């Protein structure tokens, strides 16, 4: 497994949102909660992801119903979760 995926799993920085009727924006918000809860990102991080997806398209989609929401569009000083 890749080192980055190992860190995501180790730090529990993931969320399973299946069987929920959500907008993609709400799914992005909920997916950031594990990182917000441990202080890795600010509560508004999801807004930056949404803005970036709106600008660049659905680059976070790995395959149908699987995504890895993230952004590097704007620097976030509190983003400490990944090297």
Secondary structure in CASP SS format (residue, H / E / C, confidence):
PFRMAT SS
TARGET T0000
AUTHOR 0000-0000-0000
METHOD secondary structure of the structure
MODEL  1
X C 1.00
X C 1.00
X H 1.00
X H 1.00
X H 1.00
X H 1.00
X H 1.00
X H 1.00
X H 1.00
X H 1.00
X C 1.00
X C 1.00
X C 1.00
X C 1.00
X C 1.00
X C 1.00
X C 1.00
X C 1.00
X C 1.00
X C 1.00
X C 1.00
X C 1.00
X C 1.00
X H 1.00
X H 1.00
X H 1.00
X H 1.00
X H 1.00
X H 1.00
X H 1.00
X H 1.00
X H 1.00
X H 1.00
X H 1.00
X H 1.00
X H 1.00
X H 1.00
X C 1.00
X C 1.00
X C 1.00
X C 1.00
X C 1.00
X C 1.00
X C 1.00
X H 1.00
X H 1.00
X H 1.00
X H 1.00
X H 1.00
X H 1.00
X H 1.00
X H 1.00
X H 1.00
X H 1.00
X H 1.00
X H 1.00
X C 1.00
X C 1.00
X C 1.00
X C 1.00
X E 1.00
X E 1.00
X E 1.00
X C 1.00
X C 1.00
X E 1.00
X E 1.00
X C 1.00
X C 1.00
X C 1.00
X C 1.00
X C 1.00
X C 1.00
X C 1.00
X C 1.00
X C 1.00
X C 1.00
X C 1.00
X C 1.00
X C 1.00
X C 1.00
X C 1.00
X C 1.00
END
